[in-house]
Amino acid sequence: MSTERPDNDVTGPRRRRPPLAVASVAAAVLLAGGGGAYWASTASGDGGAADSGTAAKKSAPLLALDASADGPDSPSSASDSAPPGIAPGEPDPGGPPVVYRAAGELPDGPDEAAVHEAKGAVASAEVARLAKALGIPGSPRTEGTSWVVGDDDGPGALLKVTKQAPGTWTFARTTPSKPCEPGKMCANDALGSGGDPVSEKAAKAAAAPVLKAAGQDDAALNAGQLMGDARVVNADPKIDGLPTYGWSTGVQVGPDGKVTGGSGHLKALEKGAVYPAVGADEALKQLNEASRGKGDADRDIGGCATPVPLEGEQKSPSDPQCVPSNGKRAPVTQTVEDAVFGLALHYVDGRQTLVPSWLFTVRQAPGGPENTVTQVAVDPKFIEKPDAPTTPSGDRKVTSYGADGRTLEVTFWGGVCSTYTANAKESAGQVRITVTEKPQEEKKACIMIAKELTRTVTLEKPLGDRTVIDAASGGAVPRG
């Protein structure tokens, strides 16, 4: 198979055959107040690129992808409709498995590509530059593991930036767009008192200074998303000529043309190790293997059980399809309409990293909504296999952390009728966090409500480059 391609064709196919149309990455935004996105990212099977004899094969370290490879603060596509914790297009554990079928021939992509990661600490001057672009007066101040500018107690505007890379920032403005007249009840929210959304052109112009301050002034923009009367400008950067998925900057513009909210990453990405890459055909095969493995329990092993109609009752043609006797549904087929080689956000050793990936645009039915599903494109031989996790009784899984010197803030989910403590066991390369729960004996009757909690641990030494490990799962904890 010929490997020749034009010098300026970074993502073109290795051999001359008609690839699927290359789709632009779906617009994505992480809005202040939360949200999450999840990607199919399991790498399995054998890839052909491992025998390419490239320099990457000789020098690249094993890629330690975290088990989930998804992040709690990862942005989601505007069209993604999967429930939290489920990859768009990936089988829901409570539903049928998914089988992906390509609508045509898939491209081969490049022979190799590099991972990219943001490193280091965010400087006060970087935060001040962004705050100025957002129109927030005042100087950055320290609150825990974050830089803060603005009013965090009452109406106003607030910018928060995590001090450590990738410098995740969120901004929200809560001052009403019009003064409230005495004696009248007024709306007091970030989007003002209502109005028509501004045009896409006006929204992009309003977002331009913010994007420039965030280092995203050359990113591809999409201003088609609306949130009530606010228009959202999504900026998706290209890195080394490749589109990205999961690294969006989102800026909300109100009907008065002012920026009312947004989020993104402030630290620039740095190029890391180069890895051999697999083609889209192989990546799709791996995606289906992962989906099939998660859907094994859903297979019909006992025929199809249908209810017996009551006397005189006729089965309607619109009745649901036959449900297998094991209570699970048959696999659902989704069509892969587009494929593009790019970089998708995953967690590597607990750090947010853009990893070479195939970005598949899938559709379950003709005319239905599109979803973007990503699959790691690194040759599986270069991906470290994680150890089987263990879950000690009484411990709570840590979902994220923030660090500033010796101060470590760990976040986890807990109940409202228990108290929680966190402690750390340190070694040269790791900090192992254990969160212990103690029920409150005085609360005999308790509602079953979970909430996100944070506890602070003081380390013996600054965290530095050490990996934070969750004792409950044995896996690396992502930086929040």
C-alpha positions in Angstrom: 0.0 0.0 0.0 1.5 3.3 -1.0 2.1 5.8 1.7 2.7 8.8 -0.5 0.5 11.9 0.0 1.0 15.6 -0.7 3.4 17.4 1.7 0.7 19.8 2.8 -1.9 17.1 3.4 -1.7 16.4 7.1 -4.9 14.5 7.5 -5.3 13.1 4.0 -5.7 9.3 3.2 -2.6 7.2 2.6 -4.0 5.7 -0.5 -6.0 7.3 -3.3 -9.6 6.3 -2.6 -12.7 8.3 -2.0 -12.9 9.0 1.7 -16.0 10.0 3.6 -16.6 13.7 3.6 -14.7 15.3 6.4 -17.0 16.8 8.9 -16.3 19.8 11.0 -16.3 19.2 14.7 -19.6 19.7 16.4 -19.8 23.0 18.3 -19.1 22.5 22.0 -19.2 24.6 25.1 -18.8 24.1 28.8 -21.0 26.7 30.5 -20.6 28.2 33.9 -22.7 26.1 36.2 -21.7 22.7 35.1 -22.1 20.1 32.4 -20.2 17.2 31.1 -19.4 15.2 28.0 -18.3 11.6 27.5 -16.6 9.9 24.7 -16.1 6.3 23.6 -12.4 5.9 24.0 -11.5 2.2 24.7 -8.6 1.1 22.6 -8.5 -2.7 21.8 -7.4 -5.0 19.1 -4.3 -4.8 16.9 -3.5 -1.9 14.7 -1.4 -1.9 11.6 0.6 1.2 12.3 2.8 -0.5 14.8 4.9 -1.9 12.0 5.4 1.4 10.3 9.0 1.6 11.6 8.6 5.3 12.5 10.6 7.2 15.1 7.5 7.3 17.2 7.6 3.5 17.6 11.1 3.7 19.0 10.7 6.6 21.4 7.1 7.0 22.5 6.3 5.9 26.1 3.2 3.9 26.8 0.1 6.1 26.9 -1.5 5.7 30.3 -5.1 6.5 29.4 -7.3 6.6 32.5 -10.0 3.9 32.6 -12.9 6.3 31.7 -10.8 8.7 29.6 -13.5 11.2 30.1 -13.5 14.3 32.2 -16.1 15.9 34.4 -15.5 19.3 32.9 -15.3 18.2 29.3 -17.6 20.1 27.0 -20.4 18.3 25.2 -21.6 18.6 21.6 -24.8 20.7 21.2 -26.4 17.6 19.6 -25.2 15.1 22.1 -28.2 13.6 23.9 -26.7 10.7 25.9 -27.4 10.7 29.6 -24.6 11.7 32.0 -21.9 9.1 32.1 -22.7 7.6 28.7 -20.7 8.3 25.6 -22.7 9.9 22.8 -23.7 6.9 20.6 -22.3 4.5 23.1 -24.6 1.8 24.6 -26.4 2.8 27.8 -25.9 -0.1 30.3 -29.7 0.0 30.7 -30.3 -0.1 27.0 -29.2 -2.1 23.9 -25.6 -2.2 22.6 -24.8 -0.1 19.5 -23.3 -1.3 16.3 -21.6 1.4 14.0 -21.8 0.9 10.3 -19.9 3.2 7.8 -21.9 4.7 5.0 -18.9 4.5 2.7 -15.1 4.0 2.6 -13.3 5.5 5.5 -10.0 7.5 5.3 -6.7 6.2 6.5 -5.4 9.4 8.1 -1.7 10.2 9.0 0.9 7.5 10.0 1.5 9.2 13.3 0.5 12.1 15.5 1.4 13.8 18.8 -0.5 14.2 22.0 -0.8 17.7 23.4 -1.0 18.9 27.0 -1.1 22.1 29.0 1.6 22.4 31.6 2.7 24.7 34.4 0.9 27.3 36.4 -1.3 30.2 35.4 0.3 33.6 36.1 -1.6 36.5 37.7 -1.0 38.6 34.6 -2.7 36.0 32.3 -5.8 36.2 34.6 -5.7 40.0 34.6 -5.6 40.1 30.8 -8.7 37.9 30.6 -10.5 39.9 33.3 -9.9 43.1 31.5 -11.3 41.7 28.3 -14.4 40.6 30.2 -14.7 44.1 31.7 -14.2 43.0 35.4 -12.5 45.6 37.6 -10.0 44.6 40.3 -6.9 42.5 40.5 -6.6 38.7 40.7 -6.7 37.3 44.3 -6.1 33.8 45.6 -9.0 31.6 46.8 -7.8 28.1 47.5 -6.4 26.6 44.3 -7.9 29.3 42.0 -7.4 32.9 40.9 -10.6 35.0 41.4 -11.5 38.4 40.0 -14.8 40.1 40.8 -17.7 39.8 43.2 -18.4 36.3 44.5 -20.9 37.4 47.1 -24.0 38.9 45.5 -24.8 40.4 42.1 -21.9 41.3 39.9 -19.4 39.5 37.7 -17.1 36.7 38.7 -14.1 35.1 37.0 -12.5 32.0 38.4 -9.4 30.4 37.0 -7.7 27.3 38.4 -4.0 28.0 39.1 -2.6 24.8 37.6 -2.8 23.8 34.0 -4.9 23.7 32.0 -6.2 26.8 33.7 -9.9 26.0 33.5 -11.8 29.3 33.7 -15.5 30.1 34.2 -17.2 33.5 34.1 -20.7 34.6 35.0 -22.3 38.0 35.1 -25.3 38.4 37.3 -26.0 42.1 37.2 -29.3 43.0 35.5 -29.0 44.6 32.1 -31.3 47.4 33.2 -31.5 49.1 36.6 -34.4 48.0 38.8 -36.9 50.8 39.6 -37.7 51.1 43.3 -40.9 49.3 44.4 -40.8 46.9 41.4 -39.9 43.3 41.2 -37.1 42.8 38.7 -35.3 39.8 37.2 -31.8 39.5 38.3 -30.0 37.0 36.1 -27.1 36.8 33.7 -29.3 37.0 30.7 -31.1 40.2 31.6 -34.9 40.7 31.4 -35.4 39.3 28.0 -35.0 40.4 24.4 -34.1 39.1 21.0 -30.7 37.3 20.6 -28.1 39.3 18.8 -27.0 38.2 15.3 -24.2 35.7 14.8 -22.0 38.5 13.5 -22.6 40.7 16.5 -22.0 37.8 18.9 -18.7 37.0 17.3 -17.6 40.6 17.5 -18.5 40.8 21.2 -16.6 37.6 21.9 -13.5 38.5 19.9 -11.6 40.4 22.7 -12.3 37.6 25.2 -11.2 34.9 22.7 -8.0 36.9 22.0 -7.2 37.2 25.7 -7.8 33.4 26.1 -5.4 32.7 23.2 -8.3 31.5 20.9 -8.5 34.4 18.5 -7.6 32.1 15.5 -10.0 29.3 16.4 -12.9 28.2 14.2 -16.1 29.9 15.4 -19.7 28.8 15.5 -22.4 31.1 16.8 -25.4 29.1 15.9 -26.3 27.9 19.5 -28.9 29.8 21.5 -29.6 29.6 25.3 -32.8 31.5 25.8 -32.1 35.0 24.6 -28.3 34.6 24.8 -26.2 33.5 21.8 -23.2 31.3 22.4 -20.0 31.6 20.4 -18.1 28.3 20.4 -14.4 28.5 19.5 -12.7 25.2 18.5 -8.9 25.6 18.0 -6.8 23.7 15.5 -3.6 22.2 16.9 -0.9 21.2 14.4 -3.5 21.6 11.7 -5.8 19.1 13.3 -9.4 19.8 14.6 -10.0 19.4 18.3 -12.9 18.0 20.2 -13.4 18.8 23.9 -11.1 21.9 24.1 -13.7 24.5 23.2 -14.0 28.0 24.6 -17.6 29.1 25.0 -18.7 32.8 25.3 -22.3 33.7 26.0 -23.5 37.1 24.6 -26.8 38.6 25.9 -29.4 40.4 23.9 -27.7 43.7 24.8 -24.5 42.6 23.1 -22.6 42.2 26.3 -20.7 39.0 27.4 -22.7 37.4 30.1 -20.8 34.1 30.7 -18.4 31.6 29.4 -15.6 29.1 30.1 -12.5 27.5 28.6 -8.8 26.8 29.2 -6.2 29.5 29.7 -2.9 27.7 29.4 -1.6 27.0 25.9 -1.1 23.4 24.8 2.4 21.9 24.3 3.3 19.1 21.9 4.2 15.8 23.6 5.2 12.3 22.4 4.5 11.2 18.9 2.6 7.9 18.4 1.8 5.6 15.5 -1.8 6.0 14.4 -4.4 3.6 13.1 -6.8 4.3 10.2 -10.5 5.0 10.5 -11.4 1.4 9.6 -9.4 0.0 12.4 -10.6 2.7 14.9 -14.2 1.8 13.9 -13.5 -1.8 14.5 -12.2 -1.0 18.0 -15.2 1.1 18.7 -17.6 -1.7 17.8 -15.5 -4.2 19.9 -15.8 -1.9 22.9 -19.6 -1.4 22.3 -20.0 -5.2 21.9 -18.2 -5.9 25.1 -20.4 -3.5 27.1 -23.5 -4.9 25.5 -22.7 -8.6 26.1 -25.3 -8.8 28.9 -27.9 -7.4 26.5 -27.7 -10.3 24.0 -30.7 -12.5 23.5 -29.8 -15.9 24.8 -33.3 -17.3 25.2 -35.4 -16.3 22.2 -38.0 -13.6 22.1 -40.7 -13.3 24.7 -43.9 -11.5 23.8 -47.0 -11.0 26.0 -50.0 -13.1 25.1 -52.8 -10.8 23.8 -56.0 -10.7 25.8 -59.0 -12.4 24.2 -60.2 -10.4 21.3 -57.2 -8.1 21.4 -55.2 -7.5 18.3 -51.5 -6.5 18.2 -51.0 -3.0 16.8 -48.4 -2.5 14.0 -47.0 0.3 16.1 -46.4 -1.9 19.2 -42.8 -2.1 20.3 -40.6 -4.7 18.6 -40.1 -8.0 20.3 -38.1 -7.9 23.5 -35.7 -10.8 24.1 -36.6 -13.1 27.0 -33.7 -11.8 29.0 -35.3 -8.4 29.1 -32.8 -6.7 26.9 -33.2 -5.2 23.5 -31.5 -6.1 20.2 -28.5 -4.0 19.1 -29.1 -0.6 17.6 -27.3 0.3 14.4 -26.0 3.8 13.9 -24.6 5.1 10.6 -21.1 6.7 10.5 -21.6 9.4 7.9 -18.3 11.3 8.4 -14.9 10.7 9.8 -12.0 13.1 10.4 -8.7 12.6 12.1 -8.2 15.0 15.0 -7.4 15.5 18.7 -9.9 14.6 21.4 -9.8 15.4 25.1 -9.0 12.4 27.4 -7.3 12.0 30.7 -3.7 10.6 30.8 -2.3 9.9 34.2 -5.1 12.1 35.6 -4.1 15.1 33.3 -6.3 16.5 30.6 -4.6 15.7 27.3 -5.6 16.0 23.7 -5.0 12.5 22.2 -4.9 11.6 18.5 -8.4 10.3 17.8 -10.9 9.6 15.0 -14.0 11.9 15.2 -17.0 10.0 13.8 -20.2 11.7 13.0 -23.0 9.2 13.5 -26.7 9.2 12.9 -29.2 6.6 14.2 -31.9 7.2 11.6 -32.1 9.2 8.4 -33.0 12.8 9.2 -32.3 12.2 12.9 -29.8 14.3 15.0 -26.1 13.8 14.6 -23.7 12.9 17.4 -20.0 12.9 17.5 -18.3 9.8 18.8 -14.5 9.7 19.3 -12.2 6.8 19.3 -8.5 6.9 20.3 -6.4 6.5 17.1 -3.1 5.6 18.9 -1.9 2.1 18.0 -3.2 -0.1 20.9 0.3 -1.5 21.4 1.3 1.9 22.7 -1.6 2.1 25.2 -0.9 1.0 28.8 -3.5 -1.5 30.1 -4.9 -0.3 33.4 -4.8 -2.5 36.5 -8.1 -3.9 37.7 -9.6 -1.4 40.1 -10.5 -2.3 43.7 -13.2 -0.6 45.8 -12.6 -0.7 49.5 -15.7 -0.7 51.7 -16.6 2.7 53.2 -14.5 4.7 50.8 -15.8 7.3 48.3 -14.5 7.7 44.8 -12.7 11.1 44.3 -13.9 12.7 41.1 -11.4 15.6 40.7 -8.8 17.6 42.5 -7.1 21.0 42.6 -3.6 21.7 43.9 -1.7 24.8 45.1 1.6 24.0 46.7 1.0 21.7 49.7 -2.8 22.3 49.6 -4.8 19.6 47.8 -8.6 20.0 47.4 -10.4 16.8 46.5 -14.0 16.6 45.2 -16.3 13.6 45.6 -20.0 12.7 45.8 -21.5 12.1 49.3 -24.8 11.9 51.2 -26.3 14.7 53.2 -26.5 12.7 56.4 -22.9 11.7 56.8 -19.6 13.4 57.6 -16.5 12.9 55.4 -12.8 13.1 56.0 -10.0 12.9 53.5 -6.4 11.9 54.1 -3.4 11.3 51.9 -0.7 8.7 51.7 2.4 10.1 49.9 5.1 8.5 47.9 7.8 9.7 45.5 5.5 9.4 42.4 1.9 9.3 43.8 -0.4 10.8 46.4 -3.1 8.3 47.3 -6.4 9.8 48.6 -8.8 8.1 50.8 -12.2 9.6 51.7 -14.0 8.0 54.6 -17.6 8.3 55.5 -19.1 8.4 59.0 -22.9 8.4 59.3 -24.4 11.0 61.7 -26.1 8.9 64.4 -28.5 11.7 65.4 -30.1 11.6 61.9 -32.1 8.5 62.0 -34.4 9.3 59.1 -32.4 10.6 56.2 -33.3 11.5 52.6 -31.2 9.8 49.9 -29.7 12.8 48.2 -26.2 13.0 46.9 -24.2 16.2 46.6 -20.8 17.2 45.4 -18.4 17.8 48.3 -14.9 19.1 48.7 -12.3 18.4 51.4 -8.9 19.9 51.8 -5.8 17.9 52.6 -2.4 19.4 53.5 0.5 17.4 52.0 3.9 17.0 53.5 5.5 18.2 50.2 4.1 20.2 47.2 2.2 17.9 44.8 4.5 18.8 41.9 4.3 16.2 39.1 3.1 13.4 41.3 -0.1 11.6 40.2 -3.2 11.7 42.5 -4.7 8.3 43.0 -8.2 7.5 44.3 -7.9 4.7 46.9 -11.5 3.6 46.2 -11.0 2.8 42.5 -7.2 2.6 42.2 -7.3 5.0 39.2 -5.7 8.3 38.6 -7.9 11.4 39.6 -8.3 14.1 37.0 -7.4 17.6 37.8 -10.5 19.7 38.1 
